[in-house]
Amino acid sequence: MAAISLSVSTVKPLGERVFVKVSPSEEKTQGGIFLPDTAKEKPQIGEIVQVGPGKRNDDGSYQPMEVKVGDKVLYSKYAGTDVKFGGDDYVLLSEKDILAVVS
């Protein structure tokens, strides 16, 4: 079996999917209490690093995506597929799972 070297630049989402780098979760509360890994909530904010071509219409053309590379987005808590590359966390989402673009 041949070895495959994967990086973020080699991942190209298909259809109406996006590849998002997950923002790190908070290490401590507003009161200053440090949280253990088991008590941290799953992050819901990340930055888009790759986008797919968009949804295919009935005539074969693609409907463009509403988000672009570099957008910070808020997405559903349990949506997508979690992926790890070199210690960084990523999630592969469908565009419909993105709730808002954060500025």
C-alpha positions, 0 to 999 in steps of 0.5 A: 500500500502506498503512503499518502501525505495529506495536508490542508491544501490537498483537501478539496471538499465536494459539492456544497461542503466546506473545510473549517479550521476549528478555533481553540476552545476557552481554557478558563471561565470568565471567573478565572477557573481553568477547565479540564479537557473533559469539561470543555464544550465543543467549539462552534466557531472556525475559519473556512480554509477550503470550499467546494464548487457549490450545489449542482443545479438540474441543468448541470451548472453550479450554484455559487457558495455563500461563504468563501475562504477566510470567513469566520463562521458559526456552525451547528454544535454536532454537525460535520466530520471531525478531522485532525491534521498535524495537531490542528482540528478541522471539521468538514461541514455541509454549507447548510450547517453554517449558521452565521458569518462572524465579523 
